[in-house]
Amino acid sequence: MLTFNKNYFGLAILIFTIEVLIALFVRDNFVRPYLGDVLVVILIYCFVKSFLRMPVFTLAILVLVFSFTIEFLQYLNIVEKLGLQKSAIARTVIGTSFVWIDLVAYMAGIAIILVIEKYLLKKMSGLMYEYGIFRG
């Protein structure tokens, strides 16, 4: 079950970098609030997939449940209840306000994962095998 997948790890680093750039430099009404939330579930998925060999659907659902849980904790004002309201890191990582549309963004991110894993990666693996690039 434990493994190291450099491809997923590389994707996680790439998406993390994009998320940091969005947080630091983007001040709009779409990319930061919505695309950032779509990407964060993909980031979590790729990071976990870097170290654990798990079925795609199982991990995708676990990431979605985790994301929904964090959003629900925002509804409960968990940052304030833990006394972390002055911590920029806690406010950024956990978040401070519940927004129901974030749940939709998380579901969109999981849908993207499922589509890519099921169709795109299988098709790419088949092409690589067909052209002798992959001998697995």
C-alpha positions as CSV (number, residue, x, y, z in Angstrom):
1,M,0.0,0.0,0.0
2,L,2.9,2.4,0.7
3,T,4.7,3.5,-2.4
4,F,6.3,6.6,-4.0
5,N,5.0,7.7,-7.3
6,K,7.1,10.5,-8.7
7,N,4.6,11.5,-11.3
8,Y,1.8,12.2,-8.8
9,F,4.3,13.9,-6.5
10,G,5.5,16.1,-9.4
11,L,1.9,17.0,-10.1
12,A,1.3,17.8,-6.5
13,I,4.3,20.2,-6.5
14,L,3.1,21.8,-9.7
15,I,-0.4,22.3,-8.4
16,F,0.8,23.6,-5.1
17,T,3.0,26.1,-6.9
18,I,0.0,27.2,-8.9
19,E,-2.1,27.5,-5.7
20,V,0.6,29.7,-4.1
21,L,0.8,31.9,-7.1
22,I,-3.0,32.3,-7.2
23,A,-3.0,33.1,-3.4
24,L,-0.3,35.7,-3.8
25,F,-1.1,37.4,-7.1
26,V,-4.7,36.8,-8.2
27,R,-7.4,39.1,-6.9
28,D,-10.4,38.3,-9.0
29,N,-13.9,36.8,-8.7
30,F,-13.3,33.5,-10.4
31,V,-9.8,32.1,-10.4
32,R,-9.0,32.6,-6.7
33,P,-12.4,31.6,-5.2
34,Y,-13.5,28.9,-7.6
35,L,-10.5,27.5,-9.6
36,G,-8.4,27.5,-6.5
37,D,-11.0,25.3,-4.8
38,V,-11.2,22.9,-7.8
39,L,-7.4,22.7,-7.8
40,V,-7.0,22.1,-4.0
41,V,-8.9,18.7,-4.1
42,I,-6.7,17.7,-7.1
43,L,-3.6,18.7,-5.1
44,I,-4.7,16.7,-2.1
45,Y,-5.5,13.7,-4.3
46,C,-2.1,13.8,-6.1
47,F,-0.2,14.3,-2.9
48,V,-1.9,11.3,-1.2
49,K,-1.6,9.2,-4.4
50,S,2.2,10.0,-4.3
51,F,2.6,7.8,-1.2
52,L,-0.4,5.4,-1.1
53,R,-1.5,2.9,-3.7
54,M,-5.2,3.2,-3.5
55,P,-8.1,2.7,-6.0
56,V,-8.9,5.9,-7.8
57,F,-12.5,6.0,-6.8
58,T,-11.9,5.2,-3.1
59,L,-9.2,7.9,-2.8
60,A,-11.3,10.5,-4.7
61,I,-14.2,9.9,-2.3
62,L,-12.0,10.1,0.7
63,V,-10.5,13.5,-0.6
64,L,-14.1,14.7,-1.2
65,V,-15.2,13.8,2.3
66,F,-12.1,15.4,3.8
67,S,-12.8,18.6,1.8
68,F,-16.4,18.7,2.9
69,T,-15.3,18.2,6.5
70,I,-13.0,21.1,6.3
71,E,-15.7,23.3,4.8
72,F,-18.1,22.2,7.6
73,L,-15.5,23.1,10.2
74,Q,-15.4,26.5,8.6
75,Y,-19.2,26.7,9.2
76,L,-18.5,26.0,12.8
77,N,-15.8,28.7,13.0
78,I,-13.2,26.2,14.0
79,V,-10.3,28.6,13.6
80,E,-11.8,31.0,16.2
81,K,-12.8,28.1,18.5
82,L,-9.2,26.8,18.4
83,G,-7.9,30.3,19.1
84,L,-6.0,30.5,15.8
85,Q,-7.7,33.6,14.4
86,K,-4.4,35.5,14.4
87,S,-2.6,32.7,12.5
88,A,-2.4,33.5,8.8
89,I,-1.4,29.9,8.1
90,A,-4.4,28.5,9.9
91,R,-6.7,31.0,8.3
92,T,-5.3,30.1,4.9
93,V,-5.1,26.3,5.3
94,I,-8.4,25.7,7.2
95,G,-10.3,28.8,6.0
96,T,-12.5,31.1,7.9
97,S,-15.9,31.1,6.2
98,F,-18.3,28.5,4.9
99,V,-19.4,29.0,1.3
100,W,-21.7,26.4,-0.1
101,I,-20.4,26.9,-3.7
102,D,-17.1,25.6,-2.5
103,L,-18.7,22.2,-2.1
104,V,-19.6,22.4,-5.8
105,A,-16.0,23.4,-6.7
106,Y,-14.7,20.4,-4.7
107,M,-17.1,18.1,-6.6
108,A,-15.9,19.5,-9.9
109,G,-12.3,18.8,-8.9
110,I,-13.1,15.3,-8.0
111,A,-15.0,14.9,-11.3
112,I,-12.0,16.1,-13.2
113,I,-9.8,13.5,-11.3
114,L,-12.2,10.7,-12.2
115,V,-12.4,11.6,-15.8
116,I,-8.7,12.0,-16.2
117,E,-7.9,8.8,-14.3
118,K,-10.5,6.7,-16.1
119,Y,-10.2,8.0,-19.7
120,L,-7.2,10.1,-20.4
121,L,-4.6,8.1,-18.5
122,K,-5.8,4.8,-19.8
123,K,-5.8,6.1,-23.3
124,M,-2.3,7.5,-22.9
125,S,-1.0,4.2,-21.4
126,G,-2.5,2.3,-24.3
127,L,-0.8,4.6,-26.9
128,M,2.5,4.4,-25.0
129,Y,2.3,0.6,-25.0
130,E,1.3,0.5,-28.7
131,Y,4.2,2.7,-29.7
132,G,6.7,0.8,-27.6
133,I,7.3,3.6,-25.1
134,F,5.9,1.7,-22.2
135,R,6.7,-1.9,-21.5
136,G,4.6,-2.6,-18.4
